[in-house]
């Protein structure tokens, strides 16, 4: 087990997953608005398996897709964090930053706020040289977050885990090298 990394931002606590996160996580994973740029919403079993993987990877490495909760009331709102993709991507190996928040928490700057904290951890604590992010080309909301994080678009690619012909297969890649990050 690696030393656990957890951190706070102005409004959020990024922490290891808890059993009580499973119900609200399943709710957001079954919301068609949240899952618009994924092949399908997740079943409860798929959502629980994903939470288990996130928890296990944090236990193993000390970092990952952290559970995000509001500091004001401890309410789980989704995840934000760093991950090493298992898919063989054209730019692998890499560490990506990603997020998934419940719909009611969109448009409040929470994804950007938490992601800035995760980027700081990646560069300052983990010594990463670059952090990437990617999304379906049509996912303008996630792309806007990437741009707010000062990430730069670096082309497109066909995501190998999505079937040919899928409208979601073409993804855009954003990069942030450590020397372009404000500490």
N, C-alpha and C positions, 0 to 999 in steps of 0.2 A: 504494500500500500504506500502510495506517494503522499507527501505532505499536502493536505487539503488547502487549496486556495479559494478563498471567498472574499468578496469585496462589496463596498457600498458606493452608491452615487448619491447625488442630492436627494432623490426621491425613491431609490430602489435598493434592495438588498439582493445580491446575486450569491446563491448558496447551493449546497448539495440538495438533491431531491429528497422529498419526504413522502410517505404513504398518502398523506392528505392532499398531495398535488395531483393524484391520479384522476379524481373526478373532474376537477376543472380543466385538466389537460385533455381528457377525453372529450369534454364539451367543446373546447376550441378546435380540436382535431376533426370534429364531426360538422363543424360550421362551414357551409359551402363558401362563404365570403373569405374566411381565413385560408381555405384550401383551394381557392380559385386557380392558383398556378401550380398545383400538384395534380397528379393523375386522377386521384379520387380522395374523398374524405376517408379518414381512418376509422376502422371499427374500434370498439372498446379494447379488444384483445391486441390489435395492432398498436393502439395508442399506449397501452400499458407496456407492451414490449419495447416501444421506443423509449419510454421513461426509464425502464429498467436498464436499457443500453446506455442512456445518458448517465444514469447514476453509477453504473459499473465503470464506465470510462473515467469519470471523475475520481472514483475510488482508486482506480488503477494508476492514473497519471497525476491527479491533483487538480486537474482543470478539464474543461469541456463545455458542453451546452449546459450552463447553470440554470437552475430554476430562478425565475425573477419574481420577487414579491414587493408589494408596496410597503414602504417603511411606516406609513401612517397607520396601517391596520393589519399588516402581515398577510394580506391577500395575495395568493398566487395569480400571476397574470400571463405566464408563458415562459419561454426560455430565450436566453441570449448567451452567446459564447463562442468558443473556439472549438474547432473540430478538424481532425484529419480525415478527409473523405476516403471511404473504402473503394469507391469506383475508381477505375483507372482513367483519369482525366488527361487531356492533352498537356496539361501544365503540372501534372503530379511529379514528385511529391509536393504537397503543399499543406498549409494550415489555413482553413477558411474561417471567416466570421459569419455567423448566421443568427437569425432571430425568428420567433413565431409568437405573436402576442394575441390574446383574445381581442376580438373585434372592438369591444367597448373601450379598449385602451389605445386604439389607433388615433393618429392625428394629435397626439399630446407631446410628441418628442421623446417618448420613453424608450423606443428602440434605439434611437441615436444616442441618447444619454447612456444607456447600458452598454451599447457597442463601444463607445469611447472608452469606458472603463475596461472592457475586455481587451481592446487594442492596447491600452496602457499595460495591462498584465502581460499580454503577448510579447511586447517589445521590452519592457523593463524587467519583468520577473522571469520570463521564459527565454529571453534572448533571441526571439525570432528575427529573421532578416526581412521577411515579407509576410503580409497577410493578404489573402485574396477573398473575394466574395463573388458569387455568381447567381443569376436568376434567369428565368425565362425572359426572353426579350420583351414581351409585353407587360411584364411586371413593373410598371412605372413607379409604384410606391416603394418597392424595395430598392430599385435603382436610385431613387431620390435619397434614400437613407445612405446608400453607398457614396453618393456625391457629397452629402453633408459631412461624411466622415473623411473627406478629402481623398477618397479613393479615385483612381483614374481608370476610365474604360480602356480595355486592352484587347478589343476584338470580340468575336463570337465563336462558338463551337457547338457541335451537336452533342448533347448529353447522352452518353452511352447507355444509361439505365432507362431511357425513354424510347419507346418504339419508333421506328422510322414512320414518317407520316403524321406523327403527333404534332399538334400545334404548339406543344410545350417543349419540343426537343431542342430547338435553337435557343441557346443561352448566351448571355453576354457576361464577359469576365471583367472584373474590376480588381485592381492591384493597389496595394499601399506598401511601399518599401519602408523599412525602419528609418532610413535617413531622411524621409519626407514627413515623418511623424513628429508633432510637437509634444515633447515629453511632459 
